[in-house]
């Protein structure tokens, strides 16, 4: 649908993710963490698991996993987490 296409365009192309970089420890000093947005999965599902698109702040991995588990899509978190682990190992 049209709105999903516009949201994807916004997230992947229009937002400048690298504008502000944060440090891992939350201070101005230390190792910088690069902000970025990646498309992990795109497709159709039989049943809608989420309502309107909203941003959810999840302070821990456990909290994020629980958020997805409550909606029956825990495998989405596993997919994203697996990609981040692979990316981190490639950077090392």
C-alpha contacts under 8 A as a table, 3 or more apart, distances in Angstrom:
res1	aa1	res2	aa2	distance
1	X	4	X	5.59
1	X	5	X	6.45
2	X	5	X	5.16
2	X	6	X	6.31
3	X	6	X	5.06
3	X	7	X	6.13
4	X	7	X	5.06
4	X	8	X	6.08
5	X	8	X	5.14
5	X	9	X	6.19
6	X	9	X	5.06
6	X	10	X	6.16
7	X	10	X	5.00
7	X	11	X	6.16
8	X	11	X	5.22
8	X	12	X	5.97
9	X	12	X	5.39
9	X	13	X	5.52
9	X	14	X	6.67
10	X	13	X	5.67
10	X	14	X	4.80
10	X	15	X	6.13
11	X	14	X	6.41
11	X	15	X	5.90
11	X	37	X	6.79
12	X	15	X	6.96
12	X	37	X	6.16
12	X	38	X	6.94
12	X	39	X	7.58
13	X	16	X	7.61
16	X	19	X	5.71
17	X	20	X	7.18
17	X	35	X	5.25
17	X	36	X	5.24
17	X	37	X	7.16
18	X	21	X	6.37
18	X	34	X	6.38
18	X	35	X	5.50
18	X	36	X	6.74
20	X	35	X	7.67
21	X	32	X	6.24
21	X	33	X	6.00
21	X	34	X	5.69
21	X	35	X	6.41
22	X	26	X	6.72
22	X	27	X	7.82
22	X	28	X	7.55
22	X	32	X	5.74
22	X	33	X	5.59
22	X	34	X	7.31
22	X	35	X	7.98
23	X	26	X	5.22
23	X	27	X	6.02
23	X	28	X	6.42
23	X	29	X	6.77
23	X	30	X	5.89
23	X	31	X	5.55
23	X	32	X	4.41
23	X	33	X	5.57
24	X	27	X	7.78
24	X	30	X	7.05
24	X	31	X	6.20
24	X	32	X	6.46
24	X	33	X	6.23
25	X	30	X	7.00
27	X	30	X	7.21
39	X	42	X	7.46
40	X	79	X	7.72
40	X	80	X	6.72
45	X	48	X	6.97
48	X	51	X	7.64
49	X	71	X	5.93
49	X	72	X	7.37
49	X	73	X	7.57
50	X	53	X	7.63
50	X	71	X	7.35
58	X	61	X	7.28
58	X	63	X	5.84
58	X	64	X	5.32
59	X	63	X	6.82
59	X	64	X	7.70
60	X	63	X	5.22
60	X	64	X	6.42
61	X	64	X	5.12
61	X	65	X	6.10
62	X	65	X	5.14
62	X	66	X	6.11
63	X	66	X	5.15
63	X	67	X	6.20
64	X	67	X	5.07
64	X	68	X	6.52
64	X	77	X	7.46
65	X	68	X	5.34
65	X	69	X	6.06
65	X	74	X	6.31
65	X	77	X	6.06
66	X	69	X	4.85
66	X	70	X	6.14
66	X	74	X	7.72
67	X	70	X	5.54
67	X	71	X	6.99
68	X	71	X	5.29
68	X	72	X	6.38
68	X	73	X	5.28
68	X	74	X	4.83
68	X	76	X	7.33
68	X	77	X	6.78
69	X	72	X	4.97
69	X	73	X	5.73
69	X	74	X	4.55
70	X	73	X	7.75
71	X	74	X	7.67
73	X	76	X	5.69
73	X	77	X	7.66
74	X	77	X	5.48
74	X	78	X	6.62
75	X	78	X	4.87
75	X	79	X	6.14
76	X	79	X	5.17
76	X	80	X	6.39
77	X	80	X	5.20
77	X	81	X	5.92
78	X	81	X	5.16
78	X	82	X	5.89
79	X	82	X	5.23
79	X	83	X	6.32
80	X	83	X	5.16
80	X	84	X	6.30
81	X	84	X	5.13
81	X	85	X	6.27
82	X	85	X	5.21
82	X	86	X	6.30
83	X	86	X	5.15
83	X	87	X	6.10
84	X	87	X	5.04
84	X	88	X	6.08
85	X	88	X	5.13
85	X	89	X	6.28
86	X	89	X	5.18
86	X	90	X	6.29
87	X	90	X	5.11
87	X	91	X	6.32
88	X	91	X	5.17
88	X	92	X	6.48
89	X	92	X	5.29
